[in-house]
Amino acid sequence: MPALTEQDIQDNVRTALAEDIGSGDITAALIPADAVATARIITREDGVLCGRAWVDEVFRQVDPGVTLDWSAADGEHIGANDTLFTASGPARSLLTAERTALNFLQLLSGTATRCSHYASLVAGTRARLLDTRKTIPGLRKAQKYAVRCGGCHNHRIGLYDAFLIKENHINACGGIAAAVSQARSTAPGKPVEVEVETLGELQQALAAGCDRVMLDNFSLADMRQAVALVADQPTELEASGNITHDTLRAVADTGVDYISIGALTKDCKALDLSMRLLD
């Protein structure tokens, strides 16, 4: 799976700063150029921290003269009113960087926090929770990093690193067996997953020799049957479709290997953060 790189983070930050600062921060320009300050950044609610590298990069690009002193690391649980970090340097730079830095930190911490909560719901089962491609455009790798910080796992990054053969692909290829065969010849070594809607289609996918089968909107009873069908086979099972906070544990208890949930990245609530200049 392609790794998150420093270049990815730099590009994220460069784009975000360009849309916020534009031709210049005219409000920060009201402050004397030689004024220096220290700011304290706190969280107003409990959560899981994520996004330090993006914050560091924001301040580096705005003003390398700003220094940051962190009190927590990515993946750590944080409590309401905890100080996350302090920033010291030119007052203009602190205020210019503030919103972009907090935008990254609150989004990624919110994602990690939601993932941590969902992961706790399946603790003790074999199921691992997966994200999806339902991410904020331009921030996929960032959000998928946050998913890992929160204790969940990544599905494919995009359309290029693994096959996910769905109903339309199957119809266009002429069937499950034909689609899997074509995938094996097109990109040998790439994981091949097939989405199925019935136990009959599951048996076709197993016969075709795919690596993983996605059980789309299966009932709990059918999921249990599917688990029994693959008990002696290397094929993995992934449950997906209309799985909610309330039904998640029951799905995990069926014995599936994975559960994919778009809400891990699509519906996340930003963590409530605040920055204040110290006297």
Stockholm file with secondary structure:
# STOCKHOLM 1.0

chainA/1-279         MPALTEQDIQDNVRTALAEDIGSGDITAALIPADAVATARIITREDGVLCGRAWVDEVFRQVDPGVTLDWSAADGEHIGANDTLFTASGPARSLLTAERTALNFLQLLSGTATRCSHYASLVAGTRARLLDTRKTIPGLRKAQKYAVRCGGCHNHRIGLYDAFLIKENHINACGGIAAAVSQARSTAPGKPVEVEVETLGELQQALAAGCDRVMLDNFSLADMRQAVALVADQPTELEASGNITHDTLRAVADTGVDYISIGALTKDCKALDLSMRLLD
#=GR chainA/1-279 SS CCCCCHHHHHHHHHHHHHHHHTTCCTTGGGSCTTCEEEEEEEESSCEECCCHHHHHHHHHHHCTTCEEEESCCTTCEECTTCEEEEEEEEHHHHHHHHHHHHHHHHHHHHHHHHHHHHHHHTTTSSCEEECCSCCCTTCHHHHHHHHHHTTCBCCCSSSSSSEEECHHHHHHHTSHHHHHHHHHHHSTTSCEEEEESSHHHHHHHHHHTCSEEEEETCCHHHHHHHHHHTTTSSCEEEEESSCCTTTHHHHHTTTCSEEECTHHHHSCCCCCEEEEECC
#=GC SS_cons         CCCCCHHHHHHHHHHHHHHHHTTCCTTGGGSCTTCEEEEEEEESSCEECCCHHHHHHHHHHHCTTCEEEESCCTTCEECTTCEEEEEEEEHHHHHHHHHHHHHHHHHHHHHHHHHHHHHHHTTTSSCEEECCSCCCTTCHHHHHHHHHHTTCBCCCSSSSSSEEECHHHHHHHTSHHHHHHHHHHHSTTSCEEEEESSHHHHHHHHHHTCSEEEEETCCHHHHHHHHHHTTTSSCEEEEESSCCTTTHHHHHTTTCSEEECTHHHHSCCCCCEEEEECC
//
